[in-house]
């Protein structure tokens, strides 16, 4: 394994790498990191999570930090900073806490080294650096990856040693596994982790998510698993305990996802998080299951804007006031297709003649499209989405 780096003279791999190599690599750090992460996702089962998940973001942060450190060592090879050493040890500890096998992490390091050797060589050659530099870069990558893998292995071993006799840690590992959409193919199964945590596996669970909780404030039942992240608490609650758990957090900003089979714990959490992020603030716990259609629309809000351009936005040409009145009338009409003008007038509290006038205007704007069920569905989705946005 690698030892601490001291000077350019006594640290072989960096001895023949000129500073020009660092200048060539630095502008490409993010692009190299993105390629490494994508290759790791494709080749290492434990890291197949999408880039916008917690796992995906953690992988990108670790890969980018490794590349930044490598470039810094070219410029000043006096050894990794204590902060960098701790970062990669902490990465190992995190892998253990998340229930992942060390083999996955070591495999990710190997994939990263392969991509680094290839990309660094391409960049060095494009910068017209000598072949000796290309070879030295490859040697340095192998030593660097060996050093990082060693630090992460130490962190993993430390966490494993502490976790062996720590019931709370075993429960955290289980909770981390349950909320993952794509659990790793390797390592202990959910059943094994539950046995280690002494947590009876329920058939169905719901995720209760509390925004910005006061740590330790809530006293949940023993069969509730807790997962704390900065500014957020997730409680994984057996279906039979959802009412009691919700009552505990009453008065705080919280949402509970639908009760689902254990393999869909991630989906319950996703619904609860989406409800907290998109629905109006409430003094009561938001029950995500009561708002599934709204959440579906809000999750696709950018696409809703595109749909609006295809139809409903044509009303804007009539001016803000008239457009608002016609949107209101259109929404009422779509709510029950085929309503008469008097029925719409009653719902909106307007005169029947006014309703007839507005309906004629809608016909002038949209014409035959009003007879198209697909267009009416799109329009109703757009109008409902707008109503939701106004209610936030």
N, C-alpha and C positions, 0 to 999 in steps of 0.2 A: 504494500500500500504506500501511497505517497507520503512524504514527510513535509515539514514546514518549509516554505520557500524563503530564501535569504537574499541572495544577490544574483545579478545576471551571470557573474563568473562561476558561482558554485551551483547554479541550477541549470543543468544541461539543456532541457528542451527549449528554454527561452533564449539561450545564449546566442543563437544565430538568427533570431527573428527581429528584423529591424522595426523601428517605430512606424515606418511607412505601412506595414501590415495592419497595425492598429487603426491608422487613418483610413485605410481601405475598408476595414470591417465595420467600423463604428456606425456609419450611416445606414448600414444594412441590418442592424441588430434586430429590429422588429420583424423584418421580412424573414430572416433566418429563424427567429423564434416561432413565427407562425407556421413555417414549413415543418419544423421539428415537432411542434404540438400536433399538427395534422397527421404526420407519419406515426407518432406515438399512438394517437387515437385509433389509427387503422390497424396497428400491429400488436398492441398490448391490450388485452381484454379488460383489464381493470381500469383503463382510462378512456373508455369509449364515450364518456359523457359529453354532451354538446358543449361548445365553447362558452355559452352564456350561462352554464350552471356553476355552482360553487366549485365543483371538482375541476371543471374546465378552466375556470379563472385561476385556481390554485396552480394547475399544471403550467399555464402560460407564465404566471409570475415566477415560478421556480426556474423554468427554462430561460426566460429572459435574464434573470439574475445570474445564472450560470454563464451566459454569453457575455454579459457586461463584465463579470469578474475575469473571464478569460482575456478579454481585450485589455482590461486594466493591467493584468499581469504582463502583457507584452510590453507595455509602456514602463512599468515599474515592478519587476518581479522580485519583490521583497516578501512575498507571502500573503495569503488571504487575510483579510481583516477579521478580528474577533466576531464582528457582526455577521460576516459571511459564514464563518464556521458555525455559529449558532443557528443561522438560518437553515442550513442544510441538515444540521442535527435535529432541529425542530421539525423539518420536513419528514424525517424518519419517524419521529414521535407521532406526528399527525397521521401518517400512514397506518400506524398501529391502532391509534384511536378510532380511525375510520373503518377498521375491520379489514384492511387490505393486506395482502401477503407481501412480504419483502421481495419475493421473486418478481412481482410486477414492477416494483420500483427499480430493481436492478436491470430488468429488461428495458425499461424506459431509458435508463442511462445508456445502455448499449445502443439503442436506436438513435438517441441523441448524438452519441459519438460518431456513428456512421454518417448521419446527415451533416454534422459539423465538418468532418474530414472532407467530404465531397464539396460542400459549399465554400469552405475556406480556401480549398485548392482552386476552385473556379474563380473566386474573387482575387486571389493572389496572382493568378495567371493573367487575368484581365487587367490588373494593375502593372503588368510587366515586371513582377518581382521574380528573382532568380529561383530555379528549381530547388536549390538548397533551402530556401525559405518555405517552399511548399512542403518539403519533407519534414522540416522542423515543426511546422504548424501541425502536421499529422501526429508527430511524436508528442507534442505538447497537449493535444486533445486527449490522447490516451492517458497521459499522466494526470491531467486535470480531472477527467471523468473518474479515474480511479480514486483520486482524493475525495471528490464529492460523494461518491458511492460509499466510501469508507465512513465519512462523517454521518451520512444518513443511516448507515447500518448501526453505528454507535447509538444514535438517537432512538432508533427502532428497538434496539436491545434494552436501552434504559427504560423506555415506556413499557415494554413487555414485562420487565422485571418488576416494575412498580404495579402494573395492572394485574399481575397474577393474584395478588391478595387484596385487590381493590374492587369491591362490588359495584361502586358507583361508576368506575371506569368501564367495567364490563357492560353495564347498562348503556353507557354513552356509545360504546362500540356498536351495540345492537341497534340503538336509535339511528346512528349514522347509516347503518346498512339499510334499515327499513325505508328511509326517506330518499334513497337513491333510485332513480328511474331505471338505470341499467346497472344492477349489481355485478360485481366482478365474477368471472367464471372460475377463478381460483380462490383458494383460501377457505376458511370454515363457512359452512352453510348457515342460513338464517336459523334453522332448527338448532344447530350446534351452538351458535352464539346465544340463542335464547336459553338453552340449557345451562351454559356458563353463567348467564346473568340471573338464573333462577326466575325467569319470567314466563309464566304460563302463556302459551301462544293462543290468543283469541282468534275467532274466525274473522271478525271484522273490527276495524278501528277507525277512528276519526282523528284528524289532526286539529288541535286548537292552537292558534298562533296569536301570541300577545305581542303587540308593538311596544317597544321601549319599556320592558317590565322592570320593576324594582327587584333586583336579584334577591332570591330567598324570601320574597314576600308571600308567595303562595304555598300552601301545604296540600299538595295533591295526594290522592290515594296511592298506596304502594304499587298498584298495578299500572300506574301511569309512568311512561318513559319520558324523560325530559332531555331536550337538546337546546343548549343556549348558544346563541351567536350574538355578536355585537348588536345591541338594540333590539333583539328579538328572542322570544322564547317559544319553542314548539313543544307541545305536550301531545304525546301519542296515547290516545285514550281508547280502551276497549269500548265497544258500542254501548254496553250497559251502563257505562259511567259518564256518558257525554253530558247529561243534564247536570250532574253534580259538579263536573269540571267547569262547565260554563258558568254555573252559579258562583264558583270561587273567584272568577275574574270579572264579575259584573262591575260595571262602572269604569272599566279600563277599555282602551282601544284594542279590541280583539275580534277574531273571526274563527268560526269552526267549519271545517270542511265536511263533506258528506261521509257517512260511515261506509267503508268499502272493504273488500277482501284485503288481507294482509299484503299481498303482492302489489296492491295499488295504494299503499300508504302515501307514496310520493304524490299521487293525484289528489288525494284529500288535502295534503299540505299546499299543493299548487293552487287549488281552489280557494283555500283560506287566505293565502298570501295575495292572490289576485283581488279578492274581495277587499282586503285592507288597503290595497294600493289604488283601487279604482272607484269603489262605492263611497257615497257620502259618509262622513264621520257620524258615529252613533254612540250614545251612552250605553247601549245594550250590545251584547255580543252579536255580531253579524252571522247569521246562519247562511252559509254560502249556497246550500241546496235550494234555498228559497229564491235565489237570484241567478240560477244557472244560465238562463237565456241572456240576461243582462251581461253576465261575465263573458259569455261566448262572444257577444257583440263588442264589448270593451277590449277583449284580448286581440280582436282584429281591427282595432280602430283605424289604423292607417289604410287598410283595405276598404273600410267603410267610406273614407274620404274619396277613394277612387270610384266607388260605386255612385257616390253623390254626384260626381262630375258627369256620369253617364246619363243622369236623369233629373233628380230633384233640384240640382243647382240651377237648372234653367229658370226656376221661379225667381232667382235673384235678379234677373233682368227686369223684373217688374217694379223694383224698388223695395227697400227694406220693410216698410210697413205692410204693403200689399203682399209681399212674399211671406211674411210671418202669418198673416191671416189665411192665406191659401194653404200654407203648410199645415196649419191647425185643422182646416177643413179636409185636406187630403188625408191626414192621419185618421180623422173620424170616419171618413169614407172607407179607408182600407181596413179599419177595425172590423167591419162587417160589410163585405162587398155586396152591393145591390141595395143599400139603404136608400130610402127616399129622401128628398130634400127636407120635408117636415121632421123626419126622424133625426137627421143631422142637425137641424136647427134646434131641436129639443136638447140634444146632447151638448151643443156649444152655447146654448142660451142666446141664440140670435133669431131674427125674424125669418120665417120660411122663404120669403122673397130674397133675402140676403143670401141664404144658403143656395138657392137656385142660381143666383148670379155668380157666386163663387164656383159652383160646379161647372157652369158654362165656361168660366175662365180656365179651369183645370183642363177641360176638354180642348180649349183653344191651344193651350201650351203643349199638351201631351198627345192629343188626338187618338189614333188607333192603338197607341202603346198602352192605354188604360185597359184595353181588352186582353192584354198579354199577362197571364198569371206570373211569369218570371219577372216581368218588370214591376208588377205590383208587390211581389215579395221583396225585391231589391229596395223599392221605395219605402216599404214599411220598415225594413231593417235600418235604413238610413235615418228615417224620422225618429225611430225609437232610440237609436244611438245618440242623436242630437238631444233628445229629451233627457237622456241619462247624463250627458255632459253638462247640461244646464243645471241638473240637480246636484252636482258635486259640491 
